[in-house]
Amino acid sequence: MTCDLCELKTITKLHYEDDTVIVIDCMDCEVPMIVYKKHTMSISQEDEEMMTRILTKIAPPEAYIDKVQRAIPNHLHWHARNKHFDAYDDEHFNAYGDDDWGNP
């Protein structure tokens, strides 16, 4: 089985990296995404809190943490989404208006 998040062949903008996680811009959504380096969907409460802290520091204040696994459902990763994100609206999936966070 091949996992794009395990391999991370293409790294966009690198925001942060340590032994447990990496934060890069998502290639599809162009927003910060934190990826748990181990291929799993089950992490400790401590690691979940650590991931939340790291992504919150990197994301703009108006962002929220989207913990829903969409395109890669079996490798834990979260996105810092803007308030206008709609996974079912193609216009906002890859484009956020005048700036990256939907502000006119």
Buried (B, 14 or more C-beta within 10 A) or exposed (E): EEEBBEEEEEEEEEBBEEEBBBBBBBEEBBBBBBBBBEEEEEBEEEBBEBBBEBBBEBBEEEBEBBEEEEEEEEBBBBBBBBEBBEEEEEEBBEEBEEEBBBEE
